Amino acid sequence: MNIAHIRQIISWMTKAQLTHLELNQSSWSLRLQNEPIQKSTPPTLLAIPSEDEAAAYVTATGVGEFQPTHALREMPEVEEGTLIEEGTLVGYLKVGLLYQPLYATHAGHISAPLVPLGQPVDYGTPLFALYTAA
Amino acid sequence: MIEIISKTALSTVQDLGRHGSLRYGVGTSGAMDDLALATANLMLGNDIHAAGIEVQLFPFKVRFHQDCDFAITGADCSAQLDDRPLPPWWRTRARAGQTLIMTFPRSGCRAYLALRGGVNVPKVLGSRSTQLRGVFGGLEGRFLCQGDQLEAYASKDNKHFDFGIEAPSTVMPLAIDDHVAVRVIPAAEYDAFDTTAHASFWAQAWELTPQSNRYGFRFQGDPLKPRQPIEVRSHGIVPGVIQIPHGGQPIIQMKDAQPSGGYPKFGTVIDADLWRLSQLPIGKRVRFIETDYATALAAQQANHDYLSEVKRMTAILGIGLHADCLGDAQ
């Protein structure tokens, strides 16, 4: 089972209007829950640097609303241009009440967010670019 | 095992309270912000009645002597696990030897540290909450101090969860003119005060004075005077009751309230809003909103719905009820 298979199952669930699906095998299990959400337009991507410019991207690890700032705080987790280490918390994917952390997968200078605050994003959507530390 | 390594005072072990013993003269105790502790427990797969640590003075530092899943909720105390900053209302795993530091809150004033499986202290009269007046419950019936060690469940599996939950203050905000607001039902002696006192109580923002603690909150504002002096015999009171002593400045009974008192009762903060009040820092002001029993029940239901949603979210992540949890719902 890989992400492509899960995407296919999700599309079947959506077509069949299923709200819950659970698959259990001896070594793994998969639980999918289809939340009725407002139909959104495809993610609006702000200016994405070309691959030549960015060394890497922080991408969405799942589906949710992109939140660079925690609701209880005024400042975003990272400021544009800051040199960050691998593993630094850079923002959140919010699903309902749940905040899922977004961590930098590489070190580097971080860009401004590539999608607007609160934007629903899909798995793999680029959220930040990371530039090689000079 | 975790060890308290800061000299901080005023931290106690609390669960959701010792209910059903008022007739013996034993108050409820329990977490001042019960919604925060219950949420922390749900984030860990604990029974909501499991005990955690209520932190009232900062910085508060603990060292983990074993791998341990924990959650922090309540006041946003800019927690750090060693050098790693933690967001508010967060669950993660500490490795043996790591230190958690909770510093002076950016918002709110009471933070909660819950451990997977719950804090293991003996149950007394159906609860693990610290009864400071009676000197029982919690850890030897007292505040935690430097060097105290608390037994915790060692996390040995590979299910390492790292996530946060949206705080009820942003899900269910309630404020008037930027002041935290709580809903109040008029109580038995309300009509012994005239309409001027009534209007003054509802219209002004009351400042929380330093003479406030887990026993009761004293407020400062334009004094409220009854039509004529009132003499009331001592009678049963519960957390949330607003008394007006002779000076006219309201006192609100909180979780360590004694079970009886004789001051006139002006109103009662609804149980569902006591968590809002408990996070009011000293020197900040609060507004009171007149409400009724039906609204109080609806507010209680809203809190219940919030916790149900937290439980549903954690179930989606695959966090089930901890088999060895020291909760024992009453």
Interface residues (C-beta under 8 A of the other chain):
Chain A: R31 Q33 H70 A71 L72 R73 E77 L89 Y92 K94 V95 G96 L97 L98 Y99 Q100 P101
Chain B: D76 P85 P87 P88 W89 W90 R106 S107 D162 F163 G164 I165 E166 A167 S169 T170 V171 Y306 E309 V310 M313 I316 L317 G318
